[in-house]
Amino acid sequence: MSDDESYELLGFDNVLLPVGDLGEAVTFYERAGFAVGFRLDEAGIALLKVGGETPGILLRAEEAFGHWPPPWPSTPRVWLEVPDARVAARALTAAGIPLLDEPSPVATGWTVEIADPWGNVIGFTDYSKRPQLGRRP
């Protein structure tokens, strides 16, 4: 990039997650508490809403993308802010979604993670220890 060119990162558009079966993925994420913003089966995509933000998690069906075991150590993770990660963990468990581990403390509060059937990891974290950093101080 030349010195007279620059760009600015404005924020997230969407986070794309590859899945093997769009219908199965939508069902899994609805059980995990996500609302579907839109679904285009002919394009193999569905958008999951994340709070009141316009960007979301875009599920994209990919041919021959089979089920993967729970995540590899280097699997990228998408973490979402929730009011209380321990409450989220109980709700996920009640919905039949297995946790990767018990909720654990982090510098800002608590976190818990799940993996979908394709190994995509979603974390839920709160700011209970440092509320001034969260969306709801």
N, C-alpha and C positions, 0 to 999 in steps of 0.2 A: 504494500500500500504506500502510495506516495505521501510526502509530508503534508500536502494540501488536502488530502482525503482523510476523513475520519468517519466513524459511525458511532452510534450510541445504542447500547442495549436497553430497550424499553421495558422488557418484561417477557414473561413466558407467553407463547402462543398456545401450544398444546404439548403434552408429553405423550409420545406414541409408544404403545406396548404391542408387540406381536403376539397373536394368539392363534391357535389352531382351528378353533370353531367359534364363530361369532356368537351364536345362540348360547352355547355353553358358557362363554365368557361373560355375556350380559347377565345371565342368571346368577353366576358366581358373584359378580360385583354388586348386583341388586341385593343379594343376601348379605353382602358386606356393608350395606347401607348407602350405596351410591345411587343417585338418580340418573336416569338416561336423558341426556339433552336432545339427542337425535340418534337415529339408527338408519343406515342406508345399506341394506343387505346386498343390493346389486353392486355396490362399491366395496363391500366387505369391511365397513367401518361403523363404529358406534362411539359417540362422545358421552363420557361420564362427567357430570357436573361436579365441581369442587367448590363448595360454598357458594357465595354470590358472585364469584369471578367469572368472566367470560371464557378464559381458557379452561381447559379441562384435561382429562386423560382420554386420549383417543385410542380405542382398541382397533387394531388392524389385523384382519384375518390374512394369514400367509399360508399358501399351499405347502403341504408336507411339513408343517410345523407341529410336531407331535407333543404329547405331554412330556414334561421334564420333571425330574425329581425336585424337591425343594432346593433352593438356590445354591449355586456354586459360590465359593467365597468371594469371587470377583464380580458377582452379579450387581449391576447398578441398582440402586434403591431410590424410590420416590417416597419422600416423607411428606405427610400432610399434617397441618396443625388441627388439633381437636381441643375442646375445653378440658378434657380429662382422659388421658390415655388408658388409665386403669378401668374407667367406665367403658371405653371403647373395647377393651380386651374382653370384658364380661359380655358385652353385646355381641361381639364377633363369635365368641365361644357359644353363646346361646343360639346363634344363627347357624351353628354347625361348621364354622370356619375355623380350622386349626391354626393356632398361634405358632410361630416359629420358636418362640421362647416366652417365658413369663415376662410381664411388664418389668422394665428395668429403669433405674434412675439414671438420668443424664444431667449435665450441668444446668439445664434450664427447667427440668421437671421430670417427666416419665415418658417412656416410649415403648411401643410394642410393634411387632412386624408380622405380616402374613405373606404367603406366596400363593399366587394363583396356580392352576394346573399346568401352566407353561413355564413356571419358575420365575415370573415377574414378581418382585418384592415391593410391597407397599408398607410403609411405616406410618404409624400414627403417633404424634408427639404433642406434648402440652408444654406450657410455659408456667406451670404452677409455682416453680421456684423463682422465676424471674418474669412476673407478669408484665412488667414495663416493656418487654421485648415482644410480647405477643400481639395478636390482632385485637384482643379484648383486654386492655390493661385494667 
